[in-house]
């Protein structure tokens, strides 16, 4: 099932791409004459009766044309779309177009997608071949498709796409105790972001200027949150008698890495292990080569003064980081460049060892409190 999910997700498109393909005159709407293309895309007969049925079902405001919002709300939850994507996935496998998937065709596709399977390719064929002729027919493929985890996974994914495509309404009170408690806790933050950042998921705001404004506004908010988080962590640490070095190396470090963690988890679930690892490594390289020197450069330009970096045993810290980098690369190599459960446990162990040695070196000799900046 995991292999099937990864393969099929490589050959499908998104809502916007599909809408733009069907909107042949680029008017921003799918008109009645263009609905025939929609039916053809979904493998249906573009008869006048079918076209009228589609317009009656999807044209919510009865203006004779389909907007992107109307199209998206239907498209992302349509089982017909899933079956159409299944057909395109089968065609991707069936390179010679003979109506069945042979072992060589399946192996070629696995090689293109960098999918490594345990055992022979014939074992995969035998699991899907219900007729016992050594190949996978379209009926066999559809049977596996409906019975596999992918069918449920794809429907859940489409539901999430539909929710993501809808604009945020901060005044929509959710159902259930858990949802309402989370709504009340996050409402102040949601209101601030909703009032200051443009929601580019709205049809009238899917333009470059809104995207740039949202990106720059998000950076400003990240800066504000980071400033508050550091000062609040300092106050809490002093109040609880916990050294600031402990809070910085644990709570603050983990908090600033949550976006990297979430993005890595998302792409890893989609089968993009390389992207997950590259994201975490690339973010740290960005922090060192851009996140630190850019503010220093701005300070020196404005203040015409040098930035003094106060860090004890900086050389030892650099050596430890280089050593940890070598250990991480070697552990990935020993795992045959695969993200296994054992490699995950080893990463946790390396992190705990790093935190332990760094805390032993950085803990203050005295219990002097470090004052917050405000």
C-alpha positions in Angstrom: 0.0 0.0 0.0 2.8 2.4 0.8 4.4 1.9 -2.6 1.1 2.4 -4.3 0.3 5.6 -2.5 3.7 7.0 -3.3 3.4 6.1 -7.0 0.0 7.4 -7.6 0.6 10.7 -5.8 3.4 11.4 -8.3 1.1 11.5 -11.3 -1.9 13.6 -10.1 -2.4 17.4 -10.3 -4.0 20.0 -8.0 -7.2 21.9 -8.1 -5.7 25.1 -9.6 -3.9 23.3 -12.4 -7.0 21.5 -13.4 -9.1 24.6 -13.3 -6.7 26.5 -15.5 -6.6 23.7 -18.0 -10.4 23.7 -18.3 -10.6 27.5 -18.4 -9.5 27.6 -22.1 -10.4 31.3 -22.7 -8.8 32.4 -19.4 -11.8 34.2 -18.3 -11.5 33.0 -14.7 -14.7 30.9 -15.1 -15.6 27.5 -16.6 -18.4 28.2 -18.9 -21.0 25.7 -20.3 -19.0 25.1 -23.5 -15.9 24.3 -21.4 -17.7 21.7 -19.2 -17.3 19.2 -22.0 -13.5 19.3 -21.3 -14.2 18.7 -17.6 -16.3 15.6 -18.5 -13.6 14.3 -20.9 -10.9 14.9 -18.2 -12.9 12.7 -15.8 -13.4 10.0 -18.4 -17.2 10.7 -18.9 -19.1 11.2 -22.1 -19.5 14.9 -22.9 -23.1 14.6 -24.0 -25.5 17.7 -23.7 -27.5 15.9 -21.0 -24.4 15.3 -18.9 -23.2 18.9 -19.3 -26.6 20.2 -18.1 -26.4 17.9 -15.1 -23.0 19.1 -14.2 -24.0 22.7 -14.4 -27.1 22.1 -12.3 -25.0 20.4 -9.6 -22.0 22.7 -9.5 -23.3 26.1 -10.4 -24.4 27.1 -6.9 -25.3 30.8 -7.7 -27.0 29.8 -11.0 -25.1 32.4 -13.1 -24.4 30.0 -15.9 -20.7 29.5 -15.2 -18.5 27.9 -12.6 -16.1 30.0 -10.5 -13.0 28.6 -9.0 -14.6 28.3 -5.5 -17.5 26.4 -7.0 -15.2 24.1 -8.9 -12.9 23.5 -6.0 -15.6 22.6 -3.5 -16.8 19.8 -5.8 -13.5 18.7 -7.4 -11.5 18.0 -4.2 -14.1 15.6 -2.8 -15.3 14.0 -6.0 -14.9 10.2 -6.1 -15.1 10.5 -9.9 -11.9 12.5 -9.7 -10.2 9.7 -7.7 -11.2 7.1 -10.3 -10.0 9.4 -13.1 -6.7 9.8 -11.4 -6.6 6.0 -11.0 -7.0 5.7 -14.7 -4.1 8.2 -15.4 -2.0 6.3 -12.9 -2.6 3.0 -14.7 -1.7 4.7 -18.0 1.6 5.8 -16.5 2.4 2.2 -15.6 1.2 0.8 -19.0 4.0 2.2 -21.1 3.3 0.2 -24.2 -0.5 0.8 -24.0 -1.5 -2.9 -24.3 -4.0 -2.6 -21.4 -2.0 -4.4 -18.8 1.1 -3.7 -16.6 4.0 -6.0 -17.1 7.0 -6.6 -14.8 9.4 -4.6 -16.9 7.0 -1.6 -17.0 6.5 -1.7 -13.2 10.3 -1.9 -12.6 10.9 1.0 -14.9 8.4 3.2 -13.1 9.8 2.2 -9.7 13.3 3.2 -10.9 12.1 6.6 -12.2 10.5 7.3 -8.8 13.4 6.0 -6.8 11.2 3.4 -5.0 13.1 0.5 -3.5 11.1 -2.6 -2.8 12.0 -5.7 -0.8 12.0 -8.9 -2.8 11.5 -9.3 -6.6 9.2 -7.3 -8.8 7.4 -10.5 -9.6 6.2 -10.7 -6.0 4.5 -7.3 -6.4 2.9 -8.5 -9.7 1.6 -11.7 -8.0 0.0 -9.8 -5.2 -2.1 -7.7 -7.6 -2.6 -10.2 -10.4 -6.1 -11.7 -9.7 -6.3 -13.5 -13.0 -3.0 -15.3 -12.7 -1.6 -14.4 -16.1 1.6 -12.7 -14.9 0.4 -9.2 -15.6 -1.9 -6.6 -13.9 -5.0 -5.7 -15.9 -6.9 -2.5 -15.4 -9.6 -4.4 -13.5 -6.9 -5.8 -11.1 -5.4 -2.4 -10.6 -8.8 -0.8 -9.8 -9.6 -3.6 -7.4 -6.3 -3.1 -5.5 -6.9 0.7 -5.7 -10.3 0.5 -4.0 -9.2 -2.0 -1.4 -5.9 -0.4 -0.6 -5.1 2.2 2.0 -4.8 4.7 -0.8 -8.5 5.0 -1.4 -9.1 6.1 2.2 -5.9 8.1 2.3 -6.9 10.0 -0.9 -10.4 10.8 0.3 -9.0 12.1 3.6 -6.5 14.2 1.7 -9.2 15.6 -0.5 -11.2 16.6 2.5 -8.2 18.5 3.9 -7.7 20.1 0.5 -11.2 21.4 0.6 -10.8 22.8 4.1 -7.5 24.4 3.1 -9.1 25.9 -0.1 -11.7 27.7 2.0 -11.0 31.1 3.5 -10.6 31.3 7.3 -13.5 32.5 9.3 -12.2 33.4 12.8 -15.8 33.8 14.1 -16.9 30.3 13.1 -17.3 28.6 16.6 -16.4 24.9 16.2 -18.3 21.9 17.6 -17.1 19.7 20.5 -15.4 20.6 23.8 -11.9 20.0 22.5 -12.4 22.2 19.4 -14.0 25.0 21.4 -11.2 25.0 24.1 -8.6 25.2 21.3 -10.6 27.9 19.6 -10.7 30.1 22.7 -7.0 29.6 23.5 -5.8 30.4 19.9 -8.4 33.2 19.2 -6.1 36.2 20.1 -3.4 34.9 17.8 -5.8 34.0 15.0 -7.5 37.4 15.1 -4.1 39.2 14.9 -3.0 37.2 11.9 -6.4 37.3 10.3 -6.5 41.1 10.5 -3.0 41.7 9.3 -2.2 39.0 6.8 -4.0 38.6 3.4 -5.6 35.2 2.9 -4.3 34.2 -0.5 -6.7 31.2 -0.7 -9.5 33.6 -1.5 -10.1 33.9 -5.3 -9.8 37.7 -5.3 -6.4 37.6 -3.5 -4.5 35.0 -5.6 -2.1 37.6 -7.0 1.6 38.2 -6.6 1.3 41.4 -4.5 -0.9 39.6 -1.9 1.6 36.7 -1.8 4.5 39.1 -1.2 2.6 41.0 1.4 1.7 37.8 3.2 5.3 36.6 3.1 6.7 39.8 4.5 3.9 40.1 7.1 4.6 36.5 8.2 8.3 37.4 8.7 7.4 40.4 10.8 5.1 38.2 13.0 7.8 35.6 13.4 10.2 38.3 14.6 7.6 39.6 17.1 6.8 36.1 18.4 10.6 35.3 18.7 11.2 38.4 20.7 8.4 37.7 23.1 9.3 34.0 23.4 12.9 34.8 24.3 12.0 37.4 26.9 9.2 35.3 28.4 11.4 32.3 28.6 14.0 34.3 30.4 11.4 35.5 33.0 10.0 32.1 33.5 13.5 30.6 33.9 14.5 33.1 36.5 11.1 32.7 38.3 11.5 28.9 38.5 15.2 29.0 39.3 16.1 27.2 36.0 19.3 28.4 34.3 18.6 30.3 31.1 21.1 28.1 29.3 18.8 25.1 29.9 15.7 27.0 28.6 17.6 28.2 25.5 19.0 24.8 24.6 15.8 22.9 25.1 12.5 25.0 25.0 13.7 27.8 22.7 15.6 25.5 20.4 12.7 23.1 20.1 10.1 25.9 19.7 12.0 27.5 16.8 12.4 24.1 15.1 8.7 23.2 15.1 8.0 24.6 11.6 10.9 22.5 10.3 9.5 19.5 12.1 6.0 19.9 10.7 7.2 20.4 7.1 9.5 17.4 7.4 6.7 15.2 8.7 4.3 16.3 6.0 6.7 15.6 3.1 7.9 12.4 4.7 4.4 11.1 4.8 4.2 11.8 1.1 7.2 9.6 0.5 9.7 12.4 0.0 12.3 11.3 2.5 15.0 13.2 0.7 13.1 16.5 1.0 12.4 15.9 4.7 16.1 15.5 5.5 17.2 18.3 3.1 14.7 20.7 4.7 16.1 20.2 8.2 19.7 20.5 7.1 19.0 23.4 4.8 17.2 25.4 7.5 20.2 25.2 9.8 22.6 26.2 7.0 20.3 29.2 6.3 20.4 30.1 10.0 24.2 30.1 10.1 24.8 31.8 6.8 21.9 34.2 6.6 20.0 34.4 9.9 23.1 35.4 11.9 25.2 37.6 9.5 22.3 39.5 7.9 21.3 41.3 11.2 25.0 41.8 12.0 25.5 43.4 8.6 22.4 45.7 9.0 23.7 46.7 12.5 27.2 47.6 11.2 25.7 49.6 8.3 23.3 51.6 10.5 25.4 52.0 13.7 28.9 52.0 12.1 30.1 49.7 14.9 31.4 46.2 15.0 29.2 43.4 16.5 30.9 41.8 19.4 29.9 38.1 19.8 30.1 37.1 23.4 30.4 33.3 23.4 32.6 31.3 25.7 34.4 28.2 24.4 33.2 29.0 20.9 35.9 26.8 19.4 34.8 23.8 21.4 31.2 24.3 20.4 32.2 24.3 16.7 34.2 21.1 17.1 31.3 19.4 18.8 28.9 20.5 16.0 31.2 19.3 13.3 31.6 16.0 15.2 27.8 15.6 15.5 27.4 16.3 11.7 29.9 13.6 10.9 28.1 11.2 13.3 24.7 12.0 11.7 26.0 11.4 8.1 27.7 8.1 9.2 24.5 6.9 10.9 22.5 7.6 7.7 25.1 5.7 5.7 25.0 2.7 8.0 21.2 2.7 7.5 21.7 2.4 3.8 20.4 5.9 3.2 17.0 4.9 4.5 15.0 6.5 7.3 14.4 3.6 9.6 13.0 3.3 13.1 16.5 2.4 14.5 18.0 5.6 12.9 15.3 7.6 14.5 16.1 6.3 17.9 19.8 6.9 17.3 19.1 10.5 16.4 17.2 11.0 19.7 20.2 9.5 21.5 22.7 11.8 19.7 20.5 14.8 20.6 20.4 13.9 24.3 24.1 13.5 24.4 24.6 16.8 22.7 22.3 18.6 25.1 24.0 16.9 28.1 27.5 17.9 27.2 26.5 21.5 26.1 24.6 22.1 29.4 27.6 20.9 31.4 29.8 23.3 29.6 27.4 26.3 29.6 25.8 26.2 33.1 26.8 29.3 35.0 29.0 29.0 38.1 26.8 31.4 40.0 23.1 31.7 40.3 23.0 35.3 38.9 19.7 36.0 37.1 19.8 37.1 33.5 17.5 40.1 33.1 15.1 40.2 30.2 15.5 42.9 27.5 12.3 44.8 28.3 
